[in-house]
Amino acid sequence: PKVFFEFSVGGNSVGKVTFELYSDIVPKTAENFRALCTGEHGFGYKDTVIHRIVKGLFINGGDVTDTSSHNGKGGKSIYGGKFADENFKVSHTKPGLLSMYNVGPNTNSSLFLIMTNAHKDMDGKHVVFGEVIDGMDVITHIE
């Protein structure tokens, strides 16, 4: 499936980013992200922020529970709390990959990373579940 975000910086639109989700490789992880994009469970990514940028590596967002402090310490999946790492079949080999952010094994929630560079050190720790198929220039602008 394909989903998209409309990004803004300082209240001004900077563009749309479209993602292709790897539902054939990591169906549970892809479905979590898809449903958070639509907000169909009563909560989701709408009006959340990119709370951390590591230049040359990734941008980090997706805190759907703590929308006031914007520190990225919250997060919630559609499955209720955290969920397990599905698999690590896809490596962090290029910019534009969409990966789960976590704080250790099997602690996935709504927090995600959009890679701005390859970073193999993340392999085996963060589940890759999709990629940017349009709008990588927007990600570069945000970074």
N, C-alpha and C positions, 0 to 999 in steps of 0.2 A: 504493500500500500504506500501511497504518497500522502504526505501531510506538509503543512507549511506554517511558518511564523512570519508575522509582520513585526519588524524591529523598529524601535524609535530610540533616539538619543536626545535627552533634554526636551522631550515632548514633541520632537520633530521626527517624522518618518524617515528612515534611512533605507528602507526596502524590504523586499520579501525574500525569504529563503525557503526553498522546497527540498524536502528530504524523501528519499526512498528507504523504506524500512525493510530489514532482512527477516521478514516473517517466516521464510522457509528455513532459516538457520536457527533463529532464536524467537520462536512464536510468542512466548509469554512476555519476553522483554519488549518486543515490537508492539504487542497489543497494549501493554502498559503505557508506552509513549503515545501511541495513537489515541487511546481513550483520554489521556491527559491533554492532548491537543484539542480534542472536541469538547472536553469538560462534561461529558455525558454522565459521569458519576457524581456530579454536583461540585466538583473541584477540578482544577486544571491549571495549565500554564498561562492562561490569559492574565495580563497585568502583572506577571512576575518579572524579575530582573535578572540580568547577567551580573552576578555578585562578585565574580572573580575572573580576572584576565591574567594569564601567564603568557606574556608576549613570546612568540616563537614556539608555543606549545599548544595551548588550548584556551577557550573561553568556557566558563562554568556557570550554569544556571539551573533553574528548575525547582526552586524551593517553593512549593505550593502551600506550605503551612505557616511560614513566618514571613508574612508580606510587609511587616513594619520595619524590622531592623535590617532586612536584606543581607544577612550574614551567611546564608547558605547552610545553617546548622539544622534546619528542619528537613522536611521531605516526607512524602507519603505515597505509597503505590495504590493502584486500584484494587490490589489484593489485601489491603489492610496492613499498614506498617511496611516492614521490609520484606524482600523476597530473595531467593537464592540465585547465585550465579548460574545461568543456564548452561553456558559453555564458553570456551575461548577459541572457537574455530577460526575467527577472523582476527588478524593481527593489525596493530596500529601502524600501518605501512605508508600512509599518505595523509595530506591535509584533507579536511572535509568529512572525515569519519565521525560518526555519532557514537558515543560510548557512555556507558553508565559511570557515574561518579559514586564512589562508596567509601566507607571508612574501615574496610576490612572484608574478609570473605563473607559472602551471602548477606550483605547489608544494602542491597539495591532498593531505591525508593523512587522518587521523581527526579532526583538530581542527575544531571547529564553533563557531558563534555562535548564540545565541538572542536575537534583537533584542527590546529592551524599548521601542524607539521607532523611528520612521522615520529613515533616515539616507542620503540620496541620494549622499553623498560616497563610499559604499562600492560604488556601482554601477560596473560595469566592472572591479572588482578582486576581489570576493568573489561566488561563485556561490550564488544562492538556490536551494534544492532542496526546500523543504517549509515547513510551518507548523504551529503549535500549533493543534489543533482542540478540545482540552479540557485544562484545568489551567493556564491562563495565570495564575490566582491563585497557583499554586505558584511560578511564575517570578518574579512580583512579590514574593512573600515572600522568596525567595532573594536577590533584588537588594537 
